[in-house]
Amino acid sequence: MPKFSVKRPYFVIVAVLVLTVLGIAGYTKMTTDLLPEMNLPYVVIVTTYTGASPQEVENDVVSPIEDGVSTINGVENVSSTSSENYGTVMLEFEEDTNMDSAMVKLSSALNQVTLPEECGEPMLMEISMDMLATLYASVTYDGLEKNELSDYVKEEVIPEIERTGGVASVSVAGMIEDSIEVRLDQDKIDKINEDILETTSDALKKAKKKLYKAEKKLEDATKELEEKEDDLTDQQKDKSDEMAKYTKLMNQAVATLA
């Protein structure tokens, strides 16, 4: 190599110049990016199921979706998470998969999946580098308690960051929210139920007794009315017979006089 360089100095000089020019041109045109654009072969399917437990979400939502999309070409791995009120299914595709075509196939496959009427429409989200957070920040404030610091972050810090240009969204972790836990005394509940049952039982017994007396009076009155109706019928019959008798005698007397 040294002999070649000595024998052909111009060639070496030209080669060095070409490499230098190419290096300078490449350096000036090269752009830097903290998160360069990458094609991640991942798709997340999120489905809401209001009022459902994780077990119901697993059986009625996640499992049917997994069965419906796992047969699509290019799918390497399927994982899912079932939570209260919603479920997520993550699909991992092969690296050379056309994600636009895969999204179309996934949409068609989801249309064929039968889900409960209470479920929301499944949402497809393609994972990209733009979805990843680019900045993490912690907040401290001397003199504030934990719940006061959470209120300060919610009311002051988050709105200020959201108003900053270029910020798409802000998510917070570690916030403290006030809550109330209500625990019922089962012994007191049982005692109240017993008192209510005893009171209602006594009231029902009294009402039943009054009803029985009223039914007895009604039966007696009905019986008395029937007896009076029978007596009236007998009296009417006797009067009718007596009237027929007198009518007959009158007719005989009139005939005799005639």
VOBA-1610 file (N, C-alpha, C; in pm, whole numbers, padded with zeros to 5 digits, always signed):
BEGIN
Met+00082-00122+00000Met+00000+00000+00000Met+00085+00127+00000Pro+00191+00134+00081Pro+00277+00254+00074Pro+00341+00270-00064Lys+00386+00157-00124Lys+00447+00166-00256Lys+00346+00215-00359Phe+00222+00167-00349Phe+00117+00211-00442Phe+00090+00359-00428Ser+00087+00407-00303Ser+00062+00550-00279Ser+00174+00636-00333Val+00299+00586-00323Val+00413+00664-00374Val+00414+00665-00525Lys+00382+00551-00584Lys+00385+00543-00730Lys+00269+00619-00793Arg+00153+00624-00727Arg+00034+00692-00783Arg-00016+00799-00685Pro+00057+00903-00670Pro+00017+01007-00573Pro-00109+01081-00615Tyr-00126+01103-00742Tyr-00246+01177-00788Tyr-00375+01098-00760Phe-00366+00968-00780Phe-00483+00885-00754Phe-00524+00892-00607Val-00426+00888-00521Val-00454+00895-00377Val-00514+01030-00340Ile-00456+01138-00401Ile-00507+01273-00371Ile-00652+01287-00417Val-00681+01237-00539Val-00818+01246-00590Val-00914+01164-00503Ala-00873+01047-00460Ala-00959+00964-00375Ala-00988+01032-00243Val-00886+01094-00187Val-00906+01166-00060Val-00999+01284-00080Leu-00983+01356-00190Leu-01070+01469-00218Leu-01216+01425-00236Val-01236+01313-00310Val-01372+01262-00332Val-01436+01223-00200Leu-01361+01152-00116Leu-01416+01113+00015Leu-01447+01234+00101Thr-01362+01335+00092Thr-01385+01456+00171Thr-01511+01529+00124Val-01526+01542-00010Val-01645+01608-00064Val-01772+01531-00026Leu-01765+01401-00041Leu-01883+01320-00005Leu-01915+01332+00144Gly-01816+01335+00228Gly-01840+01350+00372Gly-01902+01484+00405Ile-01847+01591+00341Ile-01904+01724+00367Ile-02048+01734+00318Ala-02075+01679+00197Ala-02211+01684+00143Ala-02307+01602+00230Gly-02263+01485+00272Gly-02350+01403+00357Gly-02376+01467+00491Tyr-02276+01534+00549Tyr-02294+01597+00680Tyr-02390+01715+00672Thr-02378+01792+00565Thr-02465+01910+00552Thr-02610+01874+00523Lys-02633+01765+00453Lys-02770+01724+00417Lys-02832+01625+00516Met-02756+01577+00611Met-02807+01480+00707Met-02894+01550+00812Thr-03013+01494+00838Thr-03104+01549+00939Thr-03105+01459+01060Thr-03118+01519+01175Thr-03123+01444+01302Thr-03266+01443+01355Asp-03305+01332+01413Asp-03440+01318+01467Asp-03432+01233+01592Leu-03492+01285+01702Leu-03490+01210+01827Leu-03565+01078+01815Leu-03680+01082+01749Leu-03760+00962+01725Leu-03785+00951+01576Pro-03698+00887+01502Pro-03719+00876+01356Pro-03842+00793+01325Glu-03897+00817+01207Glu-04017+00745+01164Glu-03986+00597+01144Met-04063+00514+01209Met-04043+00370+01201Met-04178+00302+01178Asn-04176+00192+01110Asn-04297+00115+01084Asn-04305+00002+01186Leu-04389+00022+01288Leu-04405-00079+01392Leu-04521-00170+01356Pro-04499-00300+01347Pro-04607-00391+01304Pro-04699-00431+01420Tyr-04759-00333+01484Tyr-04848-00360+01597Tyr-04979-00285+01576Val-05089-00352+01612Val-05222-00291+01606Val-05295-00326+01735Val-05360-00227+01794Val-05435-00247+01918Val-05584-00228+01889Ile-05665-00322+01939Ile-05811-00316+01925Ile-05869-00293+02064Val-05940-00183+02082Val-06000-00148+02211Val-06152-00152+02195Thr-06218-00224+02285Thr-06364-00239+02281Thr-06420-00212+02420Thr-06519-00127+02430Thr-06582-00095+02558Thr-06704-00185+02579Tyr-06728-00219+02707Tyr-06844-00301+02746Tyr-06889-00249+02882Thr-06974-00148+02881Thr-07013-00077+03003Thr-07084-00170+03100Gly-07037-00165+03226Gly-07101-00242+03332Gly-07058-00386+03340Ala-06965-00428+03258Ala-06923-00569+03256Ala-06801-00589+03343Ser-06793-00707+03405Ser-06676-00744+03484Ser-06565-00793+03392Pro-06441-00803+03443Pro-06332-00854+03358Pro-06361-00993+03302Gln-06426-01079+03381Gln-06458-01212+03331Gln-06558-01207+03216Glu-06659-01120+03228Glu-06756-01105+03119Glu-06691-01045+02995Val-06600-00949+03015Val-06528-00892+02901Val-06444-00999+02831Glu-06380-01085+02910Glu-06297-01191+02852Glu-06381-01288+02770Asn-06496-01329+02825Asn-06577-01431+02758Asn-06656-01377+02640Asp-06715-01255+02656Asp-06809-01203+02557Asp-06745-01112+02453Val-06628-01055+02482Val-06568-00956+02392Val-06431-00999+02342Val-06338-01020+02435Val-06199-01044+02397Val-06182-01175+02321Ser-06241-01283+02374Ser-06225-01414+02308Ser-06283-01416+02167Pro-06406-01365+02143Pro-06456-01361+02005Pro-06369-01278+01911Ile-06317-01165+01960Ile-06231-01083+01875Ile-06102-01157+01842Glu-06042-01222+01940Glu-05919-01298+01915Glu-05943-01407+01811Asp-06054-01479+01823Asp-06085-01583+01726Asp-06107-01526+01586Gly-06163-01405+01579Gly-06195-01347+01449Gly-06076-01289+01375Val-05975-01239+01449Val-05862-01170+01384Val-05735-01252+01381Ser-05729-01361+01457Ser-05605-01439+01463Ser-05575-01513+01334Thr-05673-01530+01248Thr-05652-01603+01122Thr-05608-01514+01007Ile-05592-01384+01031Ile-05549-01293+00925Ile-05403-01320+00890Asn-05372-01314+00761Asn-05235-01339+00716Asn-05138-01236+00775Gly-05024-01285+00821Gly-04921-01196+00873Gly-04922-01180+01023Val-05025-01229+01091Val-05031-01215+01236Val-04937-01318+01300Glu-04843-01269+01379Glu-04749-01357+01447Glu-04789-01388+01590Asn-04841-01289+01659Asn-04872-01307+01801Asn-04996-01225+01837Val-05079-01281+01925Val-05200-01213+01972Val-05198-01214+02124Ser-05210-01098+02184Ser-05218-01086+02331Ser-05337-00997+02366Ser-05392-01016+02484Ser-05511-00941+02522Ser-05509-00910+02670Thr-05587-00810+02706Thr-05605-00769+02845Thr-05753-00740+02867Ser-05810-00803+02969Ser-05951-00783+03002Ser-05961-00704+03132Ser-06029-00592+03125Ser-06047-00507+03242Ser-06195-00478+03259Glu-06228-00414+03369Glu-06368-00378+03394Glu-06413-00271+03295Asn-06517-00298+03223Asn-06580-00207+03126Asn-06512-00202+02991Tyr-06397-00262+02972Tyr-06333-00259+02840Tyr-06230-00371+02830Gly-06192-00402+02705Gly-06091-00502+02677Gly-06003-00458+02561Thr-05877-00499+02563Thr-05783-00465+02457Thr-05721-00591+02400Val-05702-00591+02269Val-05637-00701+02198Val-05523-00641+02116Met-05400-00691+02137Met-05284-00641+02063Met-05239-00748+01964Leu-05220-00707+01838Leu-05175-00796+01732Leu-05035-00757+01687Glu-04948-00855+01678Glu-04813-00835+01627Glu-04802-00900+01489Phe-04765-00820+01389Phe-04755-00868+01252Phe-04607-00892+01216Glu-04588-00959+01105Glu-04454-00977+01052Glu-04397-00843+01008Glu-04264-00830+01009Glu-04200-00701+00983Glu-04229-00648+00843Asp-04241-00736+00745Asp-04263-00689+00607Asp-04410-00676+00572Thr-04499-00675+00672Thr-04643-00667+00646Thr-04683-00526+00606Asn-04768-00516+00505Asn-04825-00388+00465Asn-04935-00353+00564Met-04909-00255+00653Met-05001-00226+00762Met-05131-00164+00711Asp-05127-00089+00600Asp-05251-00032+00544Asp-05345-00145+00501Ser-05291-00244+00434Ser-05372-00358+00392Ser-05419-00438+00513Ala-05332-00450+00613Ala-05370-00524+00733Ala-05484-00455+00807Met-05483-00321+00811Met-05591-00249+00879Met-05725-00272+00809Val-05723-00277+00677Val-05846-00303+00601Val-05899-00444+00631Lys-05807-00542+00634Lys-05849-00680+00664Lys-05902-00692+00806Leu-05838-00622+00900Leu-05886-00625+01038Leu-06025-00566+01050Ser-06049-00456+00981Ser-06181-00393+00986Ser-06289-00487+00931Ser-06257-00556+00822Ser-06353-00651+00765Ser-06377-00769+00859Ala-06269-00817+00923Ala-06283-00930+01016Ala-06365-00892+01138Leu-06347-00770+01189Leu-06424-00726+01306Leu-06571-00711+01274Asn-06603-00675+01151Asn-06745-00665+01112Asn-06815-00800+01116Gln-06739-00908+01109Gln-06798-01042+01111Gln-06810-01098+01253Val-06751-01028+01351Val-06754-01076+01490Val-06884-01031+01556Thr-06951-01125+01623Thr-07076-01094+01693Thr-07046-01060+01838Leu-07082-00939+01879Leu-07059-00892+02015Leu-07192-00855+02080Pro-07198-00848+02214Pro-07322-00806+02282Pro-07365-00667+02237Glu-07495-00643+02246Glu-07549-00514+02203Glu-07496-00398+02287Glu-07460-00425+02414Glu-07411-00319+02501Glu-07269-00275+02468Cys-07200-00349+02383Cys-07061-00317+02350Cys-07054-00197+02255Gly-06947-00120+02270Gly-06922-00013+02175Gly-06854-00066+02050Glu-06840+00020+01951Glu-06773-00020+01827Glu-06624-00040+01853Pro-06567-00155+01813Pro-06423-00176+01834Pro-06340-00071+01762Met-06239-00018+01831Met-06152+00087+01776Met-06016+00027+01742Leu-05971+00053+01619Leu-05841+00006+01572Leu-05739+00118+01583Met-05624+00088+01645Met-05518+00187+01658Met-05386+00124+01616Glu-05324+00182+01513Glu-05193+00134+01468Glu-05085+00202+01550Ile-04997+00122+01610Ile-04891+00177+01694Ile-04786+00243+01606Ser-04747+00365+01640Ser-04642+00438+01570Ser-04557+00512+01671Met-04439+00557+01625Met-04349+00630+01715Met-04409+00763+01760Asp-04500+00817+01679Asp-04561+00944+01717Asp-04652+00931+01838Met-04696+00807+01867Met-04784+00786+01981Met-04706+00779+02113Leu-04574+00761+02106Leu-04494+00747+02226Leu-04466+00883+02287Ala-04462+00888+02419Ala-04434+01014+02488Ala-04289+01054+02464Thr-04267+01181+02443Thr-04132+01232+02417Thr-04076+01309+02536Leu-04155+01334+02638Leu-04107+01410+02752Leu-04180+01364+02878Tyr-04102+01335+02982Tyr-04156+01302+03113Tyr-04110+01408+03212Ala-04199+01453+03296Ala-04165+01556+03394Ala-04231+01522+03527Ser-04162+01552+03634Ser-04217+01535+03769Ser-04240+01672+03830Val-04336+01680+03919Val-04375+01808+03978Val-04363+01797+04129Thr-04296+01892+04191Thr-04288+01904+04336Thr-04322+02047+04376Tyr-04376+02061+04496Tyr-04413+02195+04544Tyr-04400+02192+04696Asp-04306+02268+04747Asp-04283+02272+04892Asp-04403+02331+04964Gly-04440+02266+05074Gly-04550+02318+05156Gly-04687+02263+05121Leu-04698+02185+05013Leu-04827+02130+04974Leu-04836+01982+05010Glu-04952+01942+05059Glu-04976+01801+05084Glu-04996+01727+04952Lys-05005+01595+04959Lys-05015+01515+04837Lys-05143+01547+04759Asn-05254+01555+04831Asn-05379+01585+04760Asn-05381+01728+04709Glu-05319+01822+04783Glu-05312+01961+04736Glu-05221+01970+04613Leu-05112+01891+04613Leu-05023+01891+04496Leu-05096+01835+04374Ser-05179+01733+04393Ser-05257+01677+04282Ser-05352+01781+04225Asp-05418+01856+04313Asp-05509+01961+04266Asp-05432+02070+04192Tyr-05312+02103+04241Tyr-05231+02206+04174Tyr-05190+02160+04034Val-05148+02035+04022Val-05109+01983+03891Val-05228+01982+03796Lys-05344+01941+03848Lys-05463+01932+03763Lys-05512+02070+03718Glu-05506+02167+03806Glu-05564+02298+03776Glu-05464+02396+03714Glu-05334+02381+03740Glu-05237+02479+03694Glu-05138+02422+03592Val-05075+02310+03627Val-04966+02259+03543Val-05018+02202+03412Ile-05117+02114+03419Ile-05166+02048+03298Ile-05222+02150+03198Pro-05310+02244+03237Pro-05358+02342+03138Pro-05246+02423+03074Glu-05142+02457+03153Glu-05032+02535+03098Glu-04955+02455+02994Ile-04933+02325+03020Ile-04861+02242+02923Ile-04946+02220+02798Glu-05076+02201+02815Glu-05163+02178+02700Glu-05169+02300+02608Arg-05148+02418+02663Arg-05150+02539+02580Arg-05020+02559+02504Thr-04917+02480+02534Thr-04789+02493+02467Thr-04800+02440+02324Gly-04744+02510+02229Gly-04750+02469+02089Gly-04680+02336+02066Gly-04741+02251+01985Gly-04684+02122+01951Gly-04720+02009+02045Val-04788+02040+02156Val-04827+01936+02250Val-04959+01874+02205Ala-04959+01745+02179Ala-05080+01677+02133Ala-05169+01637+02249Ser-05110+01582+02353Ser-05189+01538+02468Ser-05098+01530+02590Val-05161+01533+02706Val-05089+01526+02833Val-05155+01418+02918Ser-05079+01323+02965Ser-05129+01220+03055Ser-05055+01228+03187Val-05125+01198+03295Val-05071+01214+03429Val-05077+01082+03502Ala-04977+01054+03582Ala-04973+00934+03665Ala-04938+00975+03808Gly-04993+00901+03903Gly-04963+00928+04043Gly-05051+01030+04109Met-05160+01070+04042Met-05251+01168+04102Met-05329+01103+04216Ile-05359+01184+04317Ile-05437+01138+04432Ile-05575+01202+04425Glu-05677+01122+04433Glu-05815+01171+04432Glu-05884+01131+04561Asp-05959+01224+04616Asp-06035+01197+04739Asp-06147+01098+04710Ser-06166+01006+04801Ser-06272+00907+04786Ser-06332+00877+04922Ile-06453+00826+04919Ile-06525+00791+05042Ile-06558+00642+05037Glu-06521+00574+05142Glu-06551+00431+05152Glu-06663+00411+05253Val-06767+00347+05212Val-06883+00321+05298Val-06888+00173+05331Arg-06882+00142+05458Arg-06891+00003+05504Arg-07018-00014+05587Leu-07097-00108+05553Leu-07224-00133+05621Leu-07205-00236+05732Asp-07274-00211+05845Asp-07271-00305+05958Asp-07378-00409+05935Gln-07337-00530+05903Gln-07432-00635+05870Gln-07520-00670+05989Asp-07465-00665+06110Asp-07546-00697+06229Asp-07660-00597+06246Lys-07629-00468+06227Lys-07734-00366+06238Lys-07838-00383+06127Ile-07790-00418+06006Ile-07884-00440+05896Ile-07979-00556+05928Asp-07923-00665+05981Asp-08007-00780+06017Asp-08106-00743+06126Lys-08060-00663+06224Lys-08150-00622+06333Lys-08263-00535+06278Ile-08230-00441+06188Ile-08335-00357+06129Ile-08432-00441+06047Asn-08380-00537+05973Asn-08468-00624+05895Asn-08561-00704+05984Glu-08507-00751+06097Glu-08592-00826+06190Glu-08701-00736+06248Asp-08664-00612+06285Asp-08765-00520+06341Asp-08872-00489+06236Ile-08827-00464+06113Ile-08925-00436+06007Ile-09015-00556+05983Leu-08954-00675+05981Leu-09034-00795+05958Leu-09133-00817+06072Glu-09089-00793+06195Glu-09179-00810+06310Glu-09293-00709+06304Thr-09259-00583+06274Thr-09363-00479+06266Thr-09463-00510+06154Thr-09411-00545+06038Thr-09502-00576+05927Thr-09584-00702+05955Ser-09524-00798+06024Ser-09600-00920+06057Ser-09716-00888+06150Asp-09689-00804+06253Asp-09797-00765+06344Asp-09905-00688+06269Ala-09863-00598+06184Ala-09962-00520+06108Ala-10042-00611+06016Leu-09975-00709+05955Leu-10048-00802+05868Leu-10146-00888+05948Lys-10101-00929+06067Lys-10192-01010+06151Lys-10316-00930+06189Lys-10295-00802+06230Lys-10410-00718+06266Lys-10501-00694+06145Ala-10440-00666+06031Ala-10521-00643+05912Ala-10596-00770+05872Lys-10532-00885+05887Lys-10597-01011+05854Lys-10712-01039+05949Lys-10691-01005+06076Lys-10798-01025+06174Lys-10918-00936+06143Lys-10890-00808+06111Lys-10998-00718+06074Lys-11068-00766+05947Leu-10993-00814+05854Leu-11053-00864+05732Leu-11141-00985+05759Tyr-11096-01071+05849Tyr-11176-01188+05882Tyr-11308-01146+05948Lys-11300-01045+06038Lys-11422-00997+06103Lys-11516-00936+05999Ala-11461-00859+05907Ala-11544-00798+05804Ala-11608-00904+05716Glu-11533-01009+05682Glu-11590-01117+05603Glu-11701-01189+05680Lys-11680-01205+05811Lys-11783-01269+05894Lys-11910-01185+05896Lys-11894-01054+05914Lys-12011-00966+05914Lys-12081-00970+05779Leu-12004-00971+05672Leu-12063-00976+05539Leu-12139-01106+05518Glu-12083-01216+05565Glu-12153-01344+05552Glu-12283-01343+05632Asp-12278-01289+05755Asp-12399-01283+05838Asp-12504-01195+05773Ala-12460-01080+05721Ala-12556-00989+05656Ala-12615-01054+05531Thr-12532-01124+05457Thr-12583-01193+05337Thr-12685-01300+05376Lys-12653-01375+05481Lys-12745-01479+05526Lys-12877-01420+05574Glu-12867-01307+05651Glu-12988-01242+05699Glu-13072-01189+05585Leu-13003-01132+05484Leu-13075-01081+05368Leu-13147-01194+05294Glu-13079-01308+05280Glu-13143-01421+05213Glu-13265-01469+05291Glu-13253-01470+05426Glu-13368-01512+05507Glu-13485-01415+05491Lys-13454-01286+05490Lys-13561-01187+05473Lys-13623-01199+05334Glu-13540-01226+05233Glu-13594-01245+05099Glu-13688-01365+05096Asp-13651-01473+05165Asp-13738-01591+05171Asp-13869-01558+05242Asp-13860-01484+05355Asp-13981-01446+05427Asp-14071-01358+05340Leu-14011-01265+05270Leu-14089-01178+05184Leu-14156-01258+05072Thr-14082-01354+05019Thr-14141-01439+04914Thr-14260-01516+04968Asp-14245-01570+05091Asp-14357-01645+05151Asp-14477-01554+05176Gln-14450-01432+05229Gln-14560-01339+05253Gln-14631-01301+05124Gln-14553-01279+05018Gln-14613-01246+04890Gln-14701-01362+04841Lys-14654-01485+04863Lys-14731-01600+04818Lys-14862-01612+04897Asp-14851-01587+05030Asp-14973-01595+05112Asp-15072-01487+05072Lys-15024-01366+05051Lys-15112-01258+05012Lys-15176-01286+04876Ser-15097-01346+04788Ser-15151-01377+04655Ser-15261-01482+04667Asp-15239-01584+04750Asp-15343-01687+04769Asp-15469-01628+04832Glu-15447-01540+04933Glu-15563-01480+04999Glu-15640-01390+04903Met-15567-01316+04823Met-15633-01228+04726Met-15709-01309+04622Ala-15652-01420+04579Ala-15721-01506+04482Ala-15849-01561+04544Lys-15840-01595+04674Lys-15959-01648+04743Lys-16069-01543+04749Tyr-16036-01420+04790Tyr-16135-01315+04798Tyr-16191-01279+04660Thr-16104-01284+04562Thr-16150-01255+04426Thr-16252-01358+04382Lys-16230-01484+04415Lys-16321-01590+04379Lys-16456-01573+04448Leu-16452-01537+04580Leu-16576-01515+04652Leu-16655-01397+04596Met-16583-01293+04558Met-16647-01175+04501Met-16713-01209+04369Asn-16643-01290+04292Asn-16700-01327+04164Asn-16828-01410+04184Gln-16826-01500+04285Gln-16945-01581+04312Gln-17060-01491+04359Ala-17026-01390+04444Ala-17132-01302+04494Ala-17191-01222+04380Val-17108-01174+04292Val-17159-01097+04178Val-17247-01184+04089Ala-17203-01309+04070Ala-17281-01401+03990Ala-17417-01429+04055Thr-17418-01444+04187Thr-17543-01470+04257Thr-17640-01351+04243Leu-17587-01230+04260Leu-17671-01112+04246Leu-17720-01100+04101Ala-17643-01132+04007Ala-17684-01121+03867Ala-17794-01222+03839
//
